[in-house]
Amino acid sequence: IGQISTIPPKQRTLDAIHEYRKRKRDIPVETFMGGFLLAKIMGPLSTGHLSLSGKDVEQMPEVTFNYFQHPRDLRRCVNGVRTMEQIVRSKRFAEFTQDNEYTMKMLLNMSVKANINFIPKNSNDTSSLEQFCRDSVTTIWHYHGGCQMNKVVDSHYRVMGVHGLRVVDGSTFLSSPGTNPQATVMMLG
């Protein structure tokens, strides 16, 4: 249940987890036949927060993403979905599909039914691309940037106050090139 972090901490209940698992079992098989496309919003303007729940290291931190808090992020998502539609309808893409019996609306509805996040769905109507973006938003699990520069390491990844020690870790990144951060860690390390 890697997507539990997509909902605000106060809404994370055992009942919500059971409901999520139940909905996962009801997903149509054809939803997972093939691959997937996703639009990634690089450098979102929306901000969330991360804080410790207590001093116990076993206790989960409180994470709130606030996806689409900034209206520009939502517009960028809608534009990304429109671009994906152009790709799906292209002649080149048709060479990789068995048939074109699925309309874009059907594909979007199957995506929402895939229930990739914990966020309660407001509707199963994806005629609104804004609603589709809200219903299907997800993290892609490559968390990074949780430590502030000049607090733990300097801009050259030297550990503050420790001579001769550098730490290259995704948590110290101020920005990312928009790809899997592991490649950046390996390049710097």
C-alpha positions in Angstrom: 0.0 0.0 0.0 2.6 2.5 -1.2 -0.1 5.1 -2.0 -1.2 5.7 1.6 0.9 8.8 1.6 -1.3 10.3 -1.1 -4.0 11.2 1.4 -3.8 13.6 4.2 -2.6 12.0 7.5 -5.8 12.6 9.4 -7.8 10.6 6.7 -5.5 7.6 6.9 -7.6 5.1 8.8 -7.8 1.3 9.0 -11.2 1.5 7.4 -9.8 3.5 4.5 -7.1 0.8 4.0 -9.7 -2.0 4.0 -11.9 -0.1 1.5 -8.9 0.5 -0.7 -8.0 -3.2 -0.7 -11.6 -4.2 -1.5 -11.7 -1.8 -4.5 -8.4 -3.2 -5.7 -10.0 -6.7 -6.0 -12.9 -5.4 -8.1 -10.7 -3.9 -10.9 -11.4 -5.3 -14.4 -8.6 -7.6 -15.6 -8.3 -5.7 -18.9 -7.2 -2.6 -17.0 -3.8 -4.2 -16.6 -3.4 -5.7 -20.0 -0.6 -3.8 -21.7 1.4 -0.8 -20.6 0.6 2.7 -19.4 1.4 6.3 -20.2 1.7 8.9 -17.6 2.2 12.7 -17.6 4.7 13.9 -15.1 4.6 17.5 -13.9 8.3 18.4 -13.5 8.9 21.1 -11.0 5.4 21.5 -9.6 4.4 24.7 -8.0 2.2 23.1 -5.4 3.8 22.5 -2.0 3.0 20.2 0.8 4.7 19.4 4.0 6.6 16.7 5.8 6.9 16.6 9.6 7.8 14.1 12.2 4.9 12.6 14.2 7.1 12.1 17.3 10.5 11.1 18.5 10.0 7.3 17.8 11.9 6.4 14.6 9.3 3.6 14.1 6.5 6.2 13.9 5.4 7.2 10.4 6.0 10.9 9.5 3.1 13.1 8.5 3.2 13.8 4.8 0.8 15.9 2.9 1.5 16.4 -0.8 -1.2 19.0 -1.7 -1.3 17.9 -5.3 -2.8 20.6 -7.6 -2.9 23.2 -4.8 -1.4 25.6 -7.5 -3.8 26.0 -10.5 -0.9 25.9 -13.0 -0.1 22.3 -12.0 -3.6 21.2 -12.8 -3.5 23.0 -16.2 -0.2 21.2 -16.9 -1.7 17.9 -16.0 -4.7 18.5 -18.3 -2.2 19.5 -21.1 -0.3 16.3 -20.4 -3.5 14.1 -20.8 -4.3 15.9 -24.1 -0.8 15.1 -25.3 -1.2 11.5 -24.3 -4.5 11.4 -26.3 -2.7 12.7 -29.4 -0.1 9.9 -29.0 -2.8 7.2 -28.5 -4.6 8.4 -31.6 -1.5 8.6 -33.8 -0.8 6.2 -36.7 2.5 5.2 -35.2 1.0 4.2 -31.8 -1.8 2.2 -33.6 1.0 -0.2 -34.8 1.5 -1.3 -31.2 -2.2 -1.8 -30.2 -4.4 -4.8 -31.0 -7.3 -2.7 -31.9 -8.7 0.8 -31.4 -12.0 -0.2 -29.9 -11.3 1.8 -26.7 -12.2 5.4 -26.8 -10.1 7.9 -24.9 -12.9 8.3 -22.4 -13.0 4.5 -21.8 -9.2 4.4 -21.3 -9.4 7.3 -18.8 -12.3 5.6 -16.9 -10.2 2.3 -16.8 -7.3 4.3 -15.4 -9.5 5.8 -12.6 -10.9 2.3 -11.9 -7.3 1.0 -11.5 -7.5 2.9 -8.2 -3.8 3.8 -8.2 -4.2 6.1 -5.2 -6.0 6.3 -1.9 -7.8 9.5 -2.8 -11.6 9.1 -2.7 -13.0 9.5 -6.2 -15.6 12.3 -6.6 -16.9 10.7 -9.8 -16.3 8.1 -12.4 -16.9 10.6 -15.1 -13.7 11.6 -16.9 -15.3 14.0 -19.3 -13.6 16.6 -17.1 -9.9 16.2 -17.6 -9.4 18.3 -14.4 -11.4 15.7 -12.5 -9.5 12.9 -14.1 -6.2 14.5 -13.0 -7.5 14.8 -9.4 -8.8 11.3 -9.4 -5.7 9.6 -10.8 -2.8 11.7 -9.3 -0.1 9.6 -7.8 3.4 9.8 -6.7 6.0 7.7 -8.6 7.7 6.9 -5.4 11.0 8.6 -6.1 11.0 10.8 -3.0 13.9 13.2 -2.7 14.8 16.6 -1.5 13.7 16.2 2.2 16.9 17.7 3.7 17.7 21.3 3.2 21.1 22.3 1.8 23.4 24.1 4.3 21.6 22.3 7.1 23.2 18.8 6.6 25.5 19.1 3.7 26.9 22.1 1.7 26.4 22.6 -2.1 29.3 20.2 -2.7 27.7 17.4 -0.6 30.3 17.9 2.2 28.9 17.0 5.6 28.8 20.1 7.7 31.3 20.0 10.6 32.9 16.7 9.5 36.2 17.1 7.6 36.7 14.8 4.6 33.2 13.3 4.5 30.7 13.7 1.6 27.3 12.2 1.4 25.5 11.9 -1.9 21.9 11.1 -1.1 18.6 12.0 -2.9 17.3 13.6 0.3 19.8 16.5 -0.2 18.7 17.4 -3.8 17.4 20.9 -4.2 16.1 20.0 -7.7 16.0 17.0 -9.9 16.2 16.7 -13.7 12.8 15.1 -13.8 13.9 11.5 -14.0 14.5 8.7 -11.6 16.8 10.3 -9.0 18.9 7.1 -8.7 20.7 8.0 -11.9 21.6 11.4 -10.5 22.8 9.8 -7.2 25.0 7.4 -9.2 26.4 10.2 -11.4 27.3 12.3 -8.3 28.6 9.4 -6.3 
